Amino acid sequence: MNKEEGHTLARVYADPTMPGVRWRDDEQLFIGLGGYAKWSDPEHLTVELNGTKASFDTPKRDKNTTLGPADGEKVQAFLASAGIGKDMAEG
């Protein structure tokens, strides 16, 4: 995970998720953590990380769309279930 991905992780784990986190940022975060991320269509991001799989529906047909509070909670839950804690962003 590089510095930018660590910054994204910290912003996702903020309570609530900090404004400005884009789906594209999350895609890069999942890949940077050694996972897999693929847009199966412009509104659906499928991910796998540490053997944990999830699918996220994005509200618009644009990877630059930012996460809403509910989206942030879903991403946090996925990361936690994959063993990725917010402490990784601080290290």
N, C-alpha and C positions, 0 to 999 in steps of 0.2 A: 504494500500500500504506500503510495507516495504522499507527499505533503498535502496536495490538493484533495486527494481522496480522504485523508484524515480529517481535513477541514469539513468536508461533506458529511462524514460520519458524525462529527461533533454537532453539526447543525441539525442533522436528522434526529439525534438523541436529545436535543434541547427540548424542554417541556414548556409550551408546545413546540413542535418542529419549527425552526426558524424560517421566516419567509424567504423566498428566493431560491429554495432548493428545487432544481429542475429534475424532471424524470431522466433527462440525459445525464445529469450528475450522478444519480443513483445507478444508472446503467454502468457507468465507469467505475463507481465504487464497488459494485458486485464483481466486476471483472478484476479490479485491482486487488480484491481480497481472495482471488483465485477461483472465483465462481464463473458461471455461465450466464449470459443474458442475451436474449434475442427478442426482437420485436416480431411477433407472429403476424401482426397487422399494425397499422398506425396507432391503434388505441389499446394495444394489449402487449404487455411486457412479461415474458416468461423467464424465470430465473431459477438457478440451482446453485447452492453454496453449501459446502460441507455435507452433502447428501440430503439437504433439505430443499424442497421445491416449493415454488409459489408462482402465482400468476397475478398480475396487477392490471386492473382496467384504468386507463388514464382518461380524463374527461374530455380531452380534445385531440385532434389529429396533429399534434405538434409535440415533439420531444422536448421543446423548450418550455412547455407548460409546467408551472410550479405545483408542488404538492400542497394540498389542502391539509388541515389538521387531521382529518380521518385517514388520509393517505399516509401521513407521517406516522400515525399509530400503527398502521398495517406494516409499513416498512420496518419500524422498530421491532414489532413482534416477530417478523420474519428473521431479522438479524439476530435477535435474542435466541430464537429457536435453532439457528445455525451456529450458535456459540460465539457470536460477535457482540461484545459488550461495549458500552460507551467508553470504558477505560482504555480501550485500544486506541481511541483518538487522542488521548492525553499522553500516551507513551511515546 
